[in-house]
Amino acid sequence: MWNESKCDLCGDCLVRCQYVDYDREKAVQQITDLIDGKPAEILKECITCCACNEYCPTEANPFDLINRMQEENKSLPIPEKMVKWMASGGTLPTELIMDDKSKPALSLCVMEQWIPDSALDGKMFEGMTIAKGGDYFCYLGFVHIGMVSPLEENARKFVNNLGAIGAKEIVFIHADCYSMLSKMAEFGINVPFKATHIIEYMRDYLKNHRESIVPLNKKIAFQRPCASRFVPEIEHILDDLFELIGVERLKRKYDKEEALCCMGVLERINPERSKRFQDMNLKDAVDVRAEAMVFLCPFCQMFLGKQAGEQGLKPIFITELCRMALGEMLFPG
């Protein structure tokens, strides 16, 4: 949530933005205009990656201000069919496959059709109750089309539907879902279960099964999802996981706080601009001689995976990478 009282107009949020070229004076003016309710230029230039929230040294959450004003001013030229497609997530068939109630449940949101077939096989996920479909759609993706009201309108329903599963702990394979739950306090909603990020779940599983791990000894580039900006504390857990399985997350320009968006939404409204940033991202990974590009978000893999493969970067979903370290899959040759 935007907190004007925390904003000291330092301009860091937009000076550091990788999608505009603002000096400090212009950055400050843009934020000042937004605070004054004016439709500043950044509303059209923002690609909704949420990075400015992470860049803000005072935790004022400037992206939340930008995003709300994008919706109020209809700043992004989002096709109506894309808005309808996004909204259709909440109407998809719901399925709850009950299993061992002593284990955490696993929420797939509406991602099942985009998750690689082998991603959820193996011992890590055996016996988990599976929740999938429209009742478990998190709505966070709407921020990528310049809308915040669907999050607020559906937040309580999202939590209630998850709570109705009856699980004490729910693991979320979609980074957006976990990030959406991190916002519930600002919506005044109590979460009646333990929410666990897929990264934390796998890290803990691997710690408890060290004897089954065969270090991969691979060098990879990681494609950080924009949703991870809301929960940066996951980063150190991710690095713990990579260390456990013998994977080196190569240092490169466009990673961690400087990560680039996969450009999935922008690709639909400005393909030329989108391709420029996708090419920068992939070239960066190639230049550090990564053997693979590892994805946490199914949509990121959908939008970047094929191009990564064409650049010699093997596209791998992160659960598959962990299964490789457990000897359940082979690292692609």
N, C-alpha and C positions, 0 to 999 in steps of 0.2 A: 504494500500500500504506500502511495506517495505521502511523504511527510515533509511538508514545506518548512516546518520549524527546524528540521535538521539540515536543510540546504543552506550552505554558506556561499553559494554562487561562485565556487572555485572554477567551474567549467571542466573539471577533469573528465566527467562522464562523456562529453562530446569531443573533447580534444583527443581522447584515446580511441574513440569510435573509428573502426577500420573502414567504414563505408562512406564516410564524409571527410572532407579535408578542412576542418575548422580550426582557426587559431583561437586562443583563449578568449579574446574579445568577442568574437562571433559566437563562440560556444555559450558564453555567459548571456549574451543578448538573446539567443534562442531560448534558453531556459527562462529568462526573465519574461519574454513574450508569452511563453506557455503559462507561466504563473499568472500573468495578466489576462489570460483567456484568449490570446491572439493565436490564429492558425499559423504558427511559425513554419519555416521551410522544412525543418527536421521531420515534421509529420509525414511529408511525402518521401523524404530521403531515407527514413528509418526502415530497416529491413526486418525489424521485430526479433532480433537475436537475443534481446534481454541483457546484453553485456554491460550496458551502462549502469544497471543496478549493481553489478559486481565491481565496476570501476569506481563507483561513488565512495569516497573515503568516510563519509558521514552516515551512510546507510539511509539516505533520504529516498531511495528507490525512484530515480527519475524515469526509468522505463515505464513504471506504472502511470505516471503523469502523461507521458507521450502516448502510451497505448490508449488510455481513456480518451484523450483528445483526438486521436486518430479515428476512434469510433464516432465521437460527437461531430467531427467535421467530414466524415467519410473520405478521409485523406488518401487511402490506398485504392487503386483501381482494380479491386477484386471482382472478378466476374460473378454474377449472381449464381451461376451453376456451381461455383466453388463454395460459396456460402451454403448452398443447399446440400452439397456433398458433405461438407463438414458437419452440418446439423444432422445428417442422416445417421451419423455414428450412434446417436442415442436411440435410434429406432431399429438397430440391427437385432436379429434373434439372440436371445439370451440363453445360456446353458450353464448349469451348475452341476459339475460331475463330482459327487461326494466320494471321499475315500477315507484314509486314515485320519480321524479327528484329532489324534495326538500330534500330528504334524501341522506346520503352517499351511494355510491355503495359498494358492498361486493365482494371481489375477493377470489375465492376458489383455485386459481392456478390450479393444476391438482390433487388436494387432495380429490375430492368429493368421490371417491370410498373407501377412507380410513377413512373418517370422519364418526363417528357413526350416524346412521339414525336420531336420535332425537336431534342431536347437534345444528341444526340450526332452529329448530321449536321455537315457542313461540314469545312473543311480542317484544323481543329485536331486532329481525331481520325482523319484518313485514314491507312490503313495500319497502325493499331495492332492488335496481337493482343488479342482480347476474351475475358476470362474471366468467366463468370457461372454462378450456380447454387449448390447446396448445399455443394460442396467449398470454396467461397470465402466462405461465410457466417462473419461475424466474431464473433458471439455477444455483442457488447457491449450489445446491446439488452436483455439480461436484467437489467441493473442497473435498468432502468425498471420492472421488476416485482419489485423487491426481492430479487434473486438474484445472487450473485457466483460460485457454484461452477461453473456452466456455462462461464464464461470460463476458469477455471483448468483444467477438465477437457478443453477443446477447443483450447486455445491452441497446443499443439505441432502438432496436426493441421492447424489453420488455416495456420500458417507452412509446414509441410511441403508442403501442397497448392499453396500459392502458389509455393514454391521449385521445385516440379516443373514449373512452366510453362517454366522455363529462361531467363527474362528477367533481365537485369542490373538493370533498373529497372521498377517497377510503379507506375502511377498509380491512385489510389483515388478514385472518384467519391463514395463514401459516407463521410461524415466519421467515422462509427463505426469503419470499418475502419482508417483511419489512426490513430485514437486507440487502438484495440485494439493495434496494433503498437507504439505508444509505451509500452505496459505490458509488453512482452516481457522487458525487462531484469529487472523484479521477479519474473518467472516463471522466470528463469534460462535464457531461450531466445535463441539467436542468430538474427538475421534475415539470411539469405544473399543479400539483394538490396537495392537502394536503394528505399525506400518514399517516394513523392512524393504530397503532397496535391494534389487537383485544383486548388485555388486557386494553389498554387505553379506547377504545370504551365501553367495558363492565363496566369498573370502573365508567365512566362518566354517563352511563345509570343508573347504580345502585344508584349513588349519586342523580340523578334526580327522582328516584322512591323509595326512602327510605321507604315510607309508605307501599310498597308491599313486603318488605324483611322480612322473618322470619328467624332469625339467625339459622344456622345449628348446631352450637356447636359441631363441629367435628374436629378431629385431623388428619392431613394429611401429607404425604410426597409428595414433588413436584419433578417431573422429568424435570429438566431444559434442554431445547434443546441446542445443540451446537451453533445454529445460534444466540442464545441470547448473546453469547460472543461478537458479533459485536455491540450490542446495550444494554450495561449493565444498561443504565438509565431506562430501563423498569422494573428493579427489584423493585424499590420503589413503582411503580404504581401497580405492582402485589401484594405487601404487603398491599397496601391500599385496593385493591379489596378483599383480604382475610379478612381483618378486617371488611369491610362492610357487608360481608355475614356470619360473625361469624365462621370463620375457622381458626384454629391455624396451621400455617406452622411450623411443628416441627423442632427444631434445631437438625441437624444431621451432621455427618462427611462429607457426600457426597452431599452437596447442595451449592447453590450460587456459589462463585468462585471455590469451590472444587467439584462441581458437576461432575458426571461421565457420559460419553457418553452412549447412549442406546446400542451401539455396532452393530447397524444394518448392516453397511457395513462390518465391521471386521468379523462379524459372517460368511460371505460368504468366507472369505479368510483365517481365522484362528479361527475356531470355539472353540478350546480349550482355547485360550487366551481370546476370547470374553466371554465365559461362566464364566470364573474366575471373570471378572470385573462385569458382570451382577449379579452374586451371591453376590459379595461384596456390590453392590448397594442395592439389595433387602434385604439382611440381615441387613444392616444399617437401612432401613426403618422399618423392623420388630422389631429390637432391641429398637427403640424409641416408639414402640407401636402405630404406625400409623394405622388408620382405613382404609385408602384408599391411593392409589397412584394416584395423579392427573397429567394429561398429557396436555401439550400445543401443542405438535407436533404429528400429526396423525401417522407418522412413528415410533416415540418413543413408542406410545401405541401399534402399531402393533407388534413391536419387544419385548416389555417388558410386555404388558398387561396380557397375558395369564399366564406368570410366576408369575406376581404380584398376580393374583387371586389365584394361587395355594399356595401362601405363606400367604393367608388370607388378602391380601391388595386389596380392591375393586378398579379395574381400572376405572377411571372416566375422561372423556374429560372435559376440563375446562369450556367450554360453558354449558355443562350439569350441572356442579356444580353450576353455577350461576342460571340456570333455577330451580334447586332444591331450592335455597334460595328464589326464586320468587314464589314458590309454584306450579310450572308447572310440576315438576317431584318429585318423591320420592327418597330419599337417599337409595341406595340398602341395603336390610336387610341382 
